[in-house]
Amino acid sequence: MVRKMVLFAAAGLAAAAILAVSPADASYRVIRWNVSGFCQIWDYGVPTRPFPLSYKIMSHAQNTFGAALRVKERNWSRWNCHF
């Protein structure tokens, strides 16, 4: 009986750790590099930031990569981004 409770407690802690590590919602943004004018999609759910710091954020936070890709294509068609 004690072994089962320890097993269930360990499984519960493992599940809680996995849920705590996975992001609740991704926050993709389109950034534009100042030097080249090239735009790319950056996941702000990752704890790192783009380097070098010479970039401009071109969009609000998008929930999915596909939504960020549509924003990037819209900026490209308006000549805000270069290829």
N, C-alpha and C positions, 0 to 999 in steps of 0.2 A: 504494500500500500504506500509506504514512504517512497519507494523507488518510483512509483507511478507519479506521485505528486512532484517529485524532483524533476522527472522527465517532462511533465506538463509545464512546470515553471520555466525550465530551460527553453522549451519550445516557444513559450509566450515571450520570453525575453529576446529570443532570436527574431521572432516576427516583429516585435516592437522596434528592434534595431534596424531591420530592413526597411520598415515603413518610415522611420525617422530619417534615414539616409536618402531615400528616393524623393525627388522634388515633388511638391504638390502640383505645381503648374510651371511649365517652362516659360521663360521670358526671352523670346528671341527678338532681336532688334537688328535693323539694317544700319551699318556704319559705313562712312565714307572716309577713305584715307585722304588727308589734305595734300600730300605730295603728288600722288598719282591720279586721284579722282576715282579710284577703283572702289566699288561698293561690295560689301560682303555681309553675310548674315552671321551675327555673333550671339551665342547662347549666354545670357547673363545669369543663368542658373549655375554655371560653372564658377567656382570662386576666383578665377583669374580674370584679369582684364587685358585687353589688347595692348601690345607693345610694338612700336613706340606709341606714346600717348598723343600723337598728332593725327587725331581722327575726329569726326563729327557724327553724332547720332542722328540718323535721318528718319527714324520712325518711333512710334510709341511701342510699348511692349506688346508682342504678338504671342498668342497662346500656342500656336503650332508652327512648325517649320514651313509648312505650305502657305500659311497666311503671310509669313515674313517673305517668302519667295515671291508672292504676288505683289507685295509692297516694293520689293527690289525691282521687279520687272516694270512696275509703274514709274518708279524713279528713273529707270534706264530709258523708258520711252519718252520721258519728259526732258531728257538730256541732263538730268541732275547727277548721273553717274556715267563713268566712262568704262569701256570694256578693257 
